[in-house]
């Protein structure tokens, strides 16, 4: 859509499902999520379609000179309660011309996944029968009259297309990186299909963690999604460009400082050996990630006295790896890959802590001499 942006479709029309995006008085996009994202992408990437869009606005007499990236919008002025606004948004987003790409549709649908909807999520695969209320809530929030029939079957349950679209939306909510979502939804393209599949499988639990953060139940640093995205990017670079994930880790340290221990923990969960040669099987990794997310939700919430434990993704990863290793031993299975990953994470954490304590900041006058630490008397010469 961004490359083939139709300036007229992004402009004046009486139809809600076409033309300039419709926003509320507060600036929230109520119709035209796909169009607004396409326009932003066209500007961001310097596409010819962005210049054509700007020129079309100029030709129609809109004052664009004072705007770096002008976007024509329509503002809904009528007052609406929550139910009426939801109905308007559903109907306005019924598609009439060009369908969104899978990645664009996923990001647009993710904006409809509110905290009230996640209250209905019962854990595990969002397509399970126990999540039926969640499924129906999803359809109610995203389906206009024209596409409801495509999302549900004749029994009123999610169709195959509806299940795919719901899972794509949950993936976009869990990992709000547009490039990553496009790669995972429209084809991984990384040679790491098992890992991509595991991220899809675990997305509902990770999305639930992010919903709990937005509710204020969990602290912001309990969010594992950014570290998982960073780990996936390191894996992609290591396998596609650099010539090895270990080298990619070293180069990342050299270029931008040490890779966060949380990110490396996610990376080590994705592979079965310390050499990063063999990606973990999809089923095993999805269980690890889902269990880690569930651990974050249960361990990071306030206790009965209102105290909030300081549980970070690295801690949850270690707890999960240890639990999987213990289960493997009890069942007389090989749990060495879990043990190796946990040991490597702990060693890295010890090394990072040692480096932090040995690094000495410059003195306040910038001469590189010893800095005076707060609360510590300087040693006399």
C-alpha positions as CSV (number, residue, x, y, z in Angstrom):
1,X,0.0,0.0,0.0
2,X,2.8,2.4,0.9
3,X,4.6,2.1,-2.5
4,X,1.3,2.1,-4.5
5,X,-0.2,4.9,-2.4
6,X,-3.3,6.3,-4.1
7,X,-3.3,10.1,-3.4
8,X,-7.0,10.3,-4.2
9,X,-7.9,7.5,-1.9
10,X,-6.0,9.2,0.9
11,X,-7.9,12.5,0.3
12,X,-11.4,13.7,-0.1
13,X,-14.4,11.3,-0.1
14,X,-17.7,10.9,1.7
15,X,-17.1,7.3,2.5
16,X,-15.7,6.3,5.9
17,X,-13.8,3.3,4.6
18,X,-11.9,5.3,2.1
19,X,-10.3,8.7,1.8
20,X,-8.4,10.6,4.6
21,X,-8.2,8.7,7.9
22,X,-10.8,9.6,10.4
23,X,-9.6,10.6,13.9
24,X,-11.3,11.5,17.2
25,X,-10.9,14.9,18.8
26,X,-8.2,13.3,20.9
27,X,-6.2,12.3,17.8
28,X,-7.0,8.6,17.9
29,X,-7.4,6.9,14.4
30,X,-10.9,5.4,14.2
31,X,-10.9,4.6,10.4
32,X,-8.0,4.3,8.1
33,X,-5.3,2.6,10.3
34,X,-3.9,0.9,7.2
35,X,-3.9,4.1,5.2
36,X,-2.3,6.2,7.9
37,X,0.5,3.6,8.4
38,X,1.1,3.4,4.7
39,X,1.4,7.2,4.5
40,X,3.8,7.3,7.4
41,X,5.9,4.5,5.9
42,X,6.0,6.2,2.5
43,X,7.3,9.4,4.2
44,X,9.8,7.5,6.4
45,X,11.3,5.6,3.6
46,X,11.4,8.5,1.1
47,X,9.1,6.7,-1.4
48,X,8.0,8.4,-4.6
49,X,4.5,7.9,-3.5
50,X,5.0,10.3,-0.6
51,X,6.0,13.1,-2.9
52,X,3.0,12.3,-5.1
53,X,0.7,12.4,-2.0
54,X,2.2,15.8,-0.9
55,X,1.8,17.2,-4.4
56,X,-1.8,16.1,-4.5
57,X,-2.5,17.9,-1.2
58,X,-0.8,21.1,-2.6
59,X,-2.9,20.9,-5.8
60,X,-6.1,20.8,-3.8
61,X,-5.1,24.0,-1.9
62,X,-4.1,22.5,1.4
63,X,-1.4,24.5,3.2
64,X,1.5,22.0,3.6
65,X,4.5,24.2,3.6
66,X,4.7,24.4,7.4
67,X,4.6,20.6,7.7
68,X,7.5,18.2,7.2
69,X,5.2,15.2,6.6
70,X,1.7,16.5,6.1
71,X,-1.2,14.1,6.4
72,X,-4.8,15.0,5.6
73,X,-7.3,13.7,8.2
74,X,-11.0,14.1,9.0
75,X,-12.1,14.7,12.6
76,X,-15.2,13.1,14.0
77,X,-17.1,15.8,15.8
78,X,-20.2,14.0,16.9
79,X,-20.1,12.8,20.5
80,X,-20.4,9.0,20.9
81,X,-20.4,6.7,23.9
82,X,-18.0,3.7,24.0
83,X,-20.5,1.2,22.3
84,X,-21.4,3.6,19.5
85,X,-17.8,4.5,18.9
86,X,-16.8,0.8,18.7
87,X,-19.6,0.2,16.2
88,X,-18.5,3.2,14.1
89,X,-14.9,2.1,14.1
90,X,-15.9,-1.5,13.0
91,X,-18.1,-0.3,10.2
92,X,-15.8,2.4,9.0
93,X,-12.9,-0.1,8.7
94,X,-14.8,-2.4,6.3
95,X,-12.5,-2.6,3.3
96,X,-13.8,-1.5,-0.1
97,X,-10.7,-1.3,-2.4
98,X,-7.2,-2.6,-1.7
99,X,-6.6,-5.2,1.0
100,X,-3.9,-4.5,3.5
101,X,-0.8,-6.7,3.6
102,X,-0.8,-9.4,6.3
103,X,1.7,-7.4,8.4
104,X,-0.3,-4.1,8.0
105,X,-3.5,-5.9,8.9
106,X,-1.9,-7.4,12.0
107,X,-0.7,-4.0,13.2
108,X,-4.1,-2.4,12.6
109,X,-5.9,-5.2,14.4
110,X,-3.5,-5.1,17.3
111,X,-4.7,-1.6,18.1
112,X,-8.1,-3.1,18.9
113,X,-6.7,-5.4,21.5
114,X,-7.6,-3.5,24.7
115,X,-7.1,-4.5,28.4
116,X,-10.7,-5.5,28.8
117,X,-10.2,-8.1,26.0
118,X,-7.1,-9.5,27.7
119,X,-9.2,-9.9,30.9
120,X,-10.9,-12.8,29.0
121,X,-7.6,-14.5,28.0
122,X,-7.3,-17.8,30.0
123,X,-3.7,-18.6,29.0
124,X,-2.2,-20.9,26.4
125,X,-3.2,-21.0,22.7
126,X,-5.7,-18.2,22.1
127,X,-7.5,-20.5,19.7
128,X,-8.4,-23.0,22.4
129,X,-12.0,-23.5,23.5
130,X,-11.2,-22.0,27.0
131,X,-10.5,-18.7,25.2
132,X,-13.8,-18.6,23.3
133,X,-14.8,-15.3,25.1
134,X,-11.5,-13.7,24.0
135,X,-12.1,-14.9,20.4
136,X,-15.6,-13.4,20.2
137,X,-14.3,-10.2,21.8
138,X,-11.7,-10.0,19.1
139,X,-14.2,-10.4,16.3
140,X,-16.5,-7.8,17.9
141,X,-13.7,-5.3,18.0
142,X,-12.2,-5.7,14.5
143,X,-14.9,-6.9,12.2
144,X,-17.1,-4.5,10.2
145,X,-20.3,-5.8,8.6
146,X,-18.5,-6.6,5.4
147,X,-15.8,-8.9,6.8
148,X,-17.5,-10.5,9.8
149,X,-18.6,-13.4,7.7
150,X,-15.0,-14.0,6.6
151,X,-13.9,-14.3,10.3
152,X,-16.6,-16.6,11.7
153,X,-18.1,-19.8,10.4
154,X,-21.8,-20.8,10.2
155,X,-21.7,-21.8,13.9
156,X,-20.5,-18.4,14.9
157,X,-17.0,-19.7,15.8
158,X,-13.7,-18.4,14.4
159,X,-13.0,-19.6,10.8
160,X,-9.6,-20.5,9.6
161,X,-9.1,-16.9,8.3
162,X,-10.4,-15.5,11.6
163,X,-8.0,-17.6,13.6
164,X,-5.0,-16.6,11.5
165,X,-6.0,-12.9,11.7
166,X,-6.5,-13.1,15.5
167,X,-3.1,-14.8,16.0
168,X,-1.4,-12.2,13.7
169,X,-2.9,-9.4,15.8
170,X,-1.7,-11.0,19.0
171,X,1.8,-11.3,17.5
172,X,1.7,-7.6,16.6
173,X,0.6,-6.7,20.2
174,X,3.3,-8.9,21.7
175,X,6.1,-7.5,19.5
176,X,5.4,-4.0,18.4
177,X,8.3,-3.8,15.9
178,X,6.8,-3.3,12.4
179,X,9.8,-4.8,10.6
180,X,9.8,-7.9,12.8
181,X,6.1,-8.4,12.5
182,X,6.3,-8.2,8.7
183,X,9.1,-10.8,8.6
184,X,7.2,-13.2,10.9
185,X,3.7,-12.7,9.4
186,X,4.6,-12.5,5.7
187,X,7.5,-15.0,5.8
188,X,10.5,-15.1,8.3
189,X,13.2,-14.9,5.6
190,X,15.8,-15.5,8.3
191,X,16.5,-19.3,8.0
192,X,15.1,-19.5,11.5
193,X,11.6,-20.7,10.8
194,X,11.4,-22.8,14.0
195,X,12.2,-19.9,16.1
196,X,9.8,-17.7,14.3
197,X,7.1,-20.3,14.8
198,X,7.9,-20.5,18.5
199,X,7.5,-16.8,18.8
200,X,4.1,-17.1,17.2
201,X,3.1,-19.9,19.6
202,X,4.3,-17.9,22.7
203,X,2.9,-14.6,21.6
204,X,-0.4,-14.8,23.6
205,X,1.5,-15.3,26.9
206,X,4.0,-12.5,26.0
207,X,1.1,-10.2,25.0
208,X,-0.5,-10.9,28.4
209,X,2.7,-9.8,30.1
210,X,2.6,-6.6,28.2
211,X,-1.1,-6.1,29.1
212,X,-0.3,-6.6,32.8
213,X,2.4,-3.9,32.4
214,X,-0.1,-1.5,30.9
215,X,-2.5,-2.2,33.8
216,X,0.3,-1.4,36.3
217,X,0.4,-4.9,37.7
218,X,3.9,-5.6,36.5
219,X,6.9,-3.2,36.2
220,X,8.0,-2.0,32.8
221,X,11.3,-3.8,33.0
222,X,9.4,-7.2,33.2
223,X,8.7,-6.8,29.4
224,X,10.7,-9.5,27.6
225,X,9.5,-8.5,24.1
226,X,12.3,-6.0,23.3
227,X,15.0,-8.5,24.4
228,X,13.4,-11.3,22.3
229,X,13.4,-9.0,19.3
230,X,17.1,-8.1,20.0
231,X,18.0,-11.8,20.2
232,X,16.2,-12.6,17.0
233,X,18.0,-9.7,15.2
234,X,21.4,-11.0,16.5
235,X,20.5,-14.5,15.3
236,X,19.5,-13.2,11.9
237,X,22.7,-11.1,11.5
238,X,24.8,-14.0,12.7
239,X,23.4,-16.5,10.2
240,X,22.9,-14.2,7.3
241,X,25.6,-11.6,7.3
242,X,28.4,-11.9,9.8
243,X,29.2,-15.5,9.6
244,X,28.4,-16.7,13.1
245,X,26.2,-15.6,16.0
246,X,29.1,-15.6,18.5
247,X,30.9,-13.2,16.2
248,X,27.7,-11.1,15.9
249,X,27.6,-10.9,19.7
250,X,31.3,-9.8,19.9
251,X,30.8,-7.2,17.1
252,X,27.7,-5.9,18.9
253,X,29.8,-5.4,22.0
254,X,32.5,-3.6,20.0
255,X,30.1,-1.3,18.1
256,X,27.4,-0.4,20.7
257,X,28.6,-1.8,24.1
258,X,27.8,-5.0,25.7
259,X,24.7,-6.8,24.7
260,X,22.2,-6.6,27.6
261,X,22.3,-9.8,29.6
262,X,18.5,-10.0,29.2
263,X,18.9,-10.1,25.4
264,X,21.6,-12.7,25.6
265,X,19.5,-14.9,27.9
266,X,16.7,-14.9,25.2
267,X,19.3,-15.7,22.5
268,X,20.6,-18.7,24.5
269,X,17.1,-20.0,25.0
270,X,16.7,-20.1,21.2
271,X,19.6,-22.5,20.6
272,X,20.5,-25.9,22.0
273,X,24.2,-25.5,22.3
274,X,26.6,-22.7,23.4
275,X,28.0,-22.5,19.8
276,X,24.6,-21.3,18.5
277,X,24.7,-23.8,15.7
278,X,21.4,-25.6,16.3
279,X,18.1,-23.7,16.8
280,X,15.9,-25.2,19.5
281,X,12.9,-27.1,18.2
282,X,9.8,-25.1,17.8
283,X,7.7,-27.0,20.3
284,X,10.5,-26.9,22.9
285,X,11.2,-23.2,22.5
286,X,7.5,-22.2,22.5
287,X,7.1,-24.0,25.8
288,X,10.1,-22.3,27.2
289,X,9.0,-18.9,26.2
290,X,5.4,-19.4,27.3
291,X,6.5,-20.8,30.7
292,X,8.9,-17.8,31.1
293,X,6.1,-15.4,30.4
294,X,3.7,-17.1,32.8
295,X,6.5,-17.0,35.4
296,X,6.8,-13.3,34.9
297,X,3.1,-12.8,35.3
298,X,2.9,-14.8,38.6
299,X,6.2,-13.8,40.2
300,X,6.3,-10.2,39.2
301,X,3.0,-9.1,40.6
302,X,2.6,-7.4,44.0
303,X,2.5,-9.7,47.0
304,X,-0.1,-9.5,49.8
305,X,1.8,-6.7,51.5
306,X,1.9,-4.6,48.3
307,X,5.6,-5.2,47.7
308,X,6.6,-5.7,44.1
309,X,9.3,-8.3,43.4
310,X,12.1,-7.3,41.1
311,X,11.7,-10.1,38.5
312,X,13.3,-9.5,35.2
313,X,13.2,-11.6,32.0
314,X,16.7,-13.0,32.7
315,X,15.6,-14.3,36.1
316,X,12.4,-15.8,34.7
317,X,14.5,-17.4,31.9
318,X,16.8,-19.0,34.4
319,X,13.9,-20.3,36.6
320,X,12.3,-21.8,33.5
321,X,15.5,-23.4,32.2
322,X,16.2,-24.9,35.6
323,X,12.6,-26.2,35.9
324,X,12.9,-27.8,32.4
325,X,16.2,-29.4,33.3
326,X,14.8,-30.8,36.5
327,X,11.8,-32.2,34.7
328,X,14.0,-33.8,32.1
329,X,16.1,-35.5,34.8
330,X,13.0,-36.8,36.6
331,X,11.7,-38.2,33.3
332,X,15.1,-39.6,32.4
333,X,15.4,-37.4,29.4
334,X,18.4,-35.4,28.2
335,X,18.1,-32.0,29.8
336,X,21.7,-31.0,29.0
337,X,20.7,-28.2,26.6
338,X,18.7,-26.5,29.3
339,X,21.5,-26.8,31.8
340,X,24.1,-25.5,29.3
341,X,21.9,-22.4,28.5
342,X,21.3,-21.7,32.2
343,X,25.1,-22.1,33.0
344,X,26.1,-19.7,30.2
345,X,23.6,-17.1,31.3
346,X,24.8,-17.3,34.9
347,X,28.4,-17.0,33.8
348,X,27.6,-14.0,31.6
349,X,25.8,-12.4,34.5
350,X,28.8,-12.9,36.8
351,X,31.1,-11.5,34.2
352,X,28.9,-8.5,33.6
353,X,28.7,-7.8,37.3
354,X,32.5,-8.0,37.6
355,X,33.0,-5.6,34.7
356,X,30.6,-3.1,36.2
357,X,32.4,-3.1,39.5
358,X,35.9,-2.8,38.0
359,X,35.0,0.0,35.6
360,X,36.0,3.3,37.2
361,X,34.3,6.6,36.0
362,X,36.3,9.7,35.4
363,X,36.7,12.2,38.2
364,X,34.4,15.2,38.1
365,X,37.2,17.4,36.7
366,X,37.6,15.0,33.8
367,X,41.3,14.3,34.3
368,X,40.8,10.5,34.3
369,X,41.9,10.3,38.0
370,X,40.0,8.3,40.6
371,X,36.4,9.4,41.1
372,X,35.1,10.0,44.6
373,X,32.2,7.7,45.3
374,X,29.2,9.1,47.2
375,X,29.4,8.1,50.8
376,X,33.0,6.9,50.6
377,X,35.9,8.9,52.1
378,X,38.8,9.4,49.7
379,X,42.0,7.6,50.8
380,X,44.6,10.0,52.0
381,X,47.8,10.3,49.9
